[in-house]
Amino acid sequence: MKLSVRLSTTLRAMVPGYQAATGLEMEMPNSATAKDLAEKLGLPLSEIKIVMLNGRRADLDARLKDGDRVGYFPAVGGG
């Protein structure tokens, strides 16, 4: 299945060749979860604080479907 992936801030530097303007198009097996995708990208799971699936918050164990849009976000701080 084909997925569209977007990474936020510090996670972008962890994926070689990631372009913020376009994100990534990935192929994954039909039984894949958001966790499986993060692992394939080489993202440390401990760095992912929010997963967005088609614009809605999801868990790492969420099952993905063909055409899904997946976003990963690290912890954010502010002042």
Protein Blocks (a to p, Z undefined) as FASTA:
>chain_A
ZZddddehjlmmmpghiafklopaddddfkbcfklmmmmnopafklpmbdceehiacdfk
lccdehiacddddddddZZ
